[in-house]
Amino acid sequence: MTTDHAAPELAERAARLRVAVIGGGVAGLVAAEAIAAIGAHATVFESADAAGGAVRRGEADGLSFDAGAESFAVRGGHVRALVEDLGLGGLVVEPEPGGAWVAGIPGGAAPLPKGGLLGIPANPFAEDVRRVIGWNGTWRAWLDRLRPPLTIGHDRSLGRLVRKRMGDRVLERLVAPVSTGVYSAHPDDIDLDVAAPTLNAALTRAGSLSGAVTELTGGSERAPGAAVQGLSGGMTALVDGLVARIELLGSEVRTASPVEALDRDGDAWIVRVDSGRSLSEDAAGDRGETRSPAEDVSSQPARSTTDAPTRFDGVLLAADEATARRLLAPHVPALDAVAAGSSPRIEIVTLVLDAPALDAAPRGSGVLTVPGSHIAKALTHSTAKWAWLRSAAGSRHVVRVSFGSQGEDPATAGLDDDAAATLALAEASALLGVDLQPSQMRGSHRARFVQAQPSAVLGAAERRAAAAAAIAAVPGVGATGAWLSGTGLAQVVPHAKAEAERLRHALLWR
Ligand SMILES: Cc1cc2nc3c(=O)[nH]c(=O)nc-3n(C[C@H](O)[C@H](O)[C@H](O)COP(=O)(O)OP(=O)(O)OC[C@H]3O[C@@H](n4cnc5c(N)ncnc54)[C@H](O)[C@@H]3O)c2cc1C
């Protein structure tokens, strides 16, 4: 315990601490803020020309929007607490109530049924469920009510459990679109203990899967933990707020600073930044994004890296898994024994359209697809989902089309920007059920991402725990980011804070 007597000495020690944070996505920024908050000095090295990582701004036809993450889960309250702490509480907005649709079913598309959990219906006879799975699917799903629940052992695979109890139609038309949309993975690969930890026990209590879903959702139309919020003006306000806070605390964020290597000299860490490479080329390459300089609306200008302090007392890796493993390899050899997670490549093409036929939001806030039915994986009708964007867009519509998922590269991967926009327009037309012509497209933006392996994929939890243990065993080093916390800001934010607190404590008391 810290005594009053020890406090000044501790504060002095903290003021002398220098910590390098590698990666300026939300994880790195949250970690840097937690280090700076005790008076230590954090230097964030970010390879791109703007901080934020998967939370990034896009621009087309003079309109700014979220090109990556567009919301945060309310679950746990961590992101909301951070938003409030940064003084951004006034920007919090709810999505419009339109709800999503599912496409790739006979008849084209239908609203995603209300209620349910991970797409599993509470009542297979509900009209909105029947509309998607048909009478055959409904009768098959009803068998779930007759079968005794498995009481010895339980299914860890979401897909296996649903197929066994409710059949293929529920699995493919309801559960798979949701799991592909939320986790970028097929339900067969989803670990129930992570995605819905209480479901197996509820199934044993209730005697059926639909009964378990009813018990867990309490009959509510919204699944527990499914609520999301956004920020008026876009999620990048969170990034700007974090960067401003870090700088206010006397620490710094160095953009356009790709870390090439990490060396050790006794207790000190030496961060080697490749300042020789073209900053703008690096930035675009690392972010996997194509955009012209005129389109670049990043809020943090690129800075010189020549005066970067290179010796640090500790280092916190907050980059993607492949980069973190490469930089840590000489220092954490035990990581070699931990299998790397597969990281789906995702592309988002955002279209700004003149399309009065979309004024009525024909597919609510967007569309999830039955796997294999369309080239695109999902579509968000952003101006139907977010009122702030609708106001900014005036009569225009913003639609974002997602490509790629676990085990399947995005169909846009080999295309140039024009061809990718043309494909996105064709997919949008099919998914929205509205004829959209190239002449209606006022602008487009394309962003590429390598997503961390979703935390709910089978085996991911064990791999993450093993990787974290290997890293924690090496003094002076920490690691965070979606590959260790699980994807999604609701998981990334608390993990980054906890890991920064662990590292700063270890450095202060060594
Ligand atoms: C398209 C998309 C949409 C999403 N939508 C949502 C959503 O709506 N809600 C939600 O909660 N979550 C969403 N997510 C997930 C969420 O955005 C991520 O889990 C989270 O932002 C990851 O943060 P991170 O800091 O761990 O990683 P990243 O954001 O990937 O940041 C890692 C950073 O490290 C940098 N870096 C890499 N190598 C180096 C190097 N050598 N030197 C220096 N820097 C380096 C990268 O440039 C990057 O900025 C979405 C993700 C994607 C891809």
Ligand as a Chemical Component Dictionary entry (heavy atoms), coordinates in Angstrom:
data_LIG
# 
_chem_comp.id                   LIG 
_chem_comp.type                 NON-POLYMER 
_chem_comp.pdbx_formal_charge   0 
_chem_comp.three_letter_code    LIG 
# 
loop_
_chem_comp_atom.comp_id 
_chem_comp_atom.atom_id 
_chem_comp_atom.alt_atom_id 
_chem_comp_atom.type_symbol 
_chem_comp_atom.charge 
_chem_comp_atom.model_Cartn_x 
_chem_comp_atom.model_Cartn_y 
_chem_comp_atom.model_Cartn_z 
_chem_comp_atom.pdbx_ordinal 
LIG C1  C1  C 0 -14.415 -2.337 -40.756 1  
LIG C2  C2  C 0 -14.498 -2.433 -39.264 2  
LIG C3  C3  C 0 -15.656 -2.006 -38.619 3  
LIG C4  C4  C 0 -15.743 -2.115 -37.242 4  
LIG N1  N1  N 0 -16.858 -1.661 -36.607 5  
LIG C5  C5  C 0 -16.904 -1.642 -35.271 6  
LIG C6  C6  C 0 -17.991 -1.034 -34.591 7  
LIG O1  O1  O 0 -18.898 -0.491 -35.215 8  
LIG N2  N2  N 0 -17.983 -1.064 -33.230 9  
LIG C7  C7  C 0 -16.949 -1.621 -32.519 10 
LIG O2  O2  O 0 -16.969 -1.605 -31.290 11 
LIG N3  N3  N 0 -15.899 -2.174 -33.142 12 
LIG C8  C8  C 0 -15.854 -2.191 -34.491 13 
LIG N4  N4  N 0 -14.782 -2.739 -35.126 14 
LIG C9  C9  C 0 -13.704 -3.314 -34.326 15 
LIG C10 C10 C 0 -12.851 -2.221 -33.684 16 
LIG O3  O3  O 0 -12.787 -1.120 -34.530 17 
LIG C11 C11 C 0 -11.466 -2.765 -33.433 18 
LIG O4  O4  O 0 -11.550 -3.950 -32.655 19 
LIG C12 C12 C 0 -10.579 -1.756 -32.694 20 
LIG O5  O5  O 0 -10.679 -0.459 -33.243 21 
LIG C13 C13 C 0 -9.162  -2.267 -32.736 22 
LIG O6  O6  O 0 -8.310  -1.340 -32.097 23 
LIG P1  P1  P 0 -6.755  -1.649 -31.958 24 
LIG O7  O7  O 0 -6.132  -0.422 -31.423 25 
LIG O8  O8  O 0 -6.549  -2.923 -31.230 26 
LIG O9  O9  O 0 -6.248  -1.975 -33.443 27 
LIG P2  P2  P 0 -6.130  -1.041 -34.709 28 
LIG O10 O10 O 0 -7.241  -0.075 -34.754 29 
LIG O11 O11 O 0 -5.939  -1.949 -35.859 30 
LIG O12 O12 O 0 -4.794  -0.212 -34.437 31 
LIG C14 C14 C 0 -3.513  -0.762 -34.594 32 
LIG C15 C15 C 0 -2.623  0.371  -35.043 33 
LIG O13 O13 O 0 -1.259  -0.084 -35.084 34 
LIG C16 C16 C 0 -0.644  0.592  -36.160 35 
LIG N5  N5  N 0 0.589   -0.125 -36.524 36 
LIG C17 C17 C 0 0.703   -1.325 -37.151 37 
LIG N6  N6  N 0 2.008   -1.628 -37.340 38 
LIG C18 C18 C 0 2.728   -0.608 -36.805 39 
LIG C19 C19 C 0 4.120   -0.342 -36.690 40 
LIG N7  N7  N 0 5.059   -1.187 -37.159 41 
LIG N8  N8  N 0 4.519   0.813  -36.101 42 
LIG C20 C20 C 0 3.605   1.694  -35.621 43 
LIG N9  N9  N 0 2.278   1.494  -35.719 44 
LIG C21 C21 C 0 1.834   0.345  -36.288 45 
LIG C22 C22 C 0 -1.718  0.582  -37.241 46 
LIG O14 O14 O 0 -1.460  1.544  -38.251 47 
LIG C23 C23 C 0 -2.966  0.874  -36.441 48 
LIG O15 O15 O 0 -3.251  2.242  -36.386 49 
LIG C24 C24 C 0 -14.665 -2.654 -36.505 50 
LIG C25 C25 C 0 -13.518 -3.090 -37.165 51 
LIG C26 C26 C 0 -13.420 -2.977 -38.525 52 
LIG C27 C27 C 0 -12.160 -3.425 -39.214 53 
# 
loop_
_chem_comp_bond.comp_id 
_chem_comp_bond.atom_id_1 
_chem_comp_bond.atom_id_2 
_chem_comp_bond.value_order 
_chem_comp_bond.pdbx_ordinal 
LIG C1  C2  SING 1  
LIG C2  C3  SING 2  
LIG C2  C26 DOUB 3  
LIG C3  C4  DOUB 4  
LIG C4  N1  SING 5  
LIG C4  C24 SING 6  
LIG N1  C5  DOUB 7  
LIG C5  C6  SING 8  
LIG C5  C8  SING 9  
LIG C6  O1  DOUB 10 
LIG C6  N2  SING 11 
LIG N2  C7  SING 12 
LIG C7  O2  DOUB 13 
LIG C7  N3  SING 14 
LIG N3  C8  DOUB 15 
LIG C8  N4  SING 16 
LIG N4  C9  SING 17 
LIG N4  C24 SING 18 
LIG C9  C10 SING 19 
LIG C10 O3  SING 20 
LIG C10 C11 SING 21 
LIG C11 O4  SING 22 
LIG C11 C12 SING 23 
LIG C12 O5  SING 24 
LIG C12 C13 SING 25 
LIG C13 O6  SING 26 
LIG O6  P1  SING 27 
LIG P1  O7  DOUB 28 
LIG P1  O8  SING 29 
LIG P1  O9  SING 30 
LIG O9  P2  SING 31 
LIG P2  O10 DOUB 32 
LIG P2  O11 SING 33 
LIG P2  O12 SING 34 
LIG O12 C14 SING 35 
LIG C14 C15 SING 36 
LIG C15 O13 SING 37 
LIG C15 C23 SING 38 
LIG O13 C16 SING 39 
LIG C16 N5  SING 40 
LIG C16 C22 SING 41 
LIG N5  C17 SING 42 
LIG N5  C21 SING 43 
LIG C17 N6  DOUB 44 
LIG N6  C18 SING 45 
LIG C18 C19 SING 46 
LIG C18 C21 DOUB 47 
LIG C19 N7  SING 48 
LIG C19 N8  DOUB 49 
LIG N8  C20 SING 50 
LIG C20 N9  DOUB 51 
LIG N9  C21 SING 52 
LIG C22 O14 SING 53 
LIG C22 C23 SING 54 
LIG C23 O15 SING 55 
LIG C24 C25 DOUB 56 
LIG C25 C26 SING 57 
LIG C26 C27 SING 58 
# 
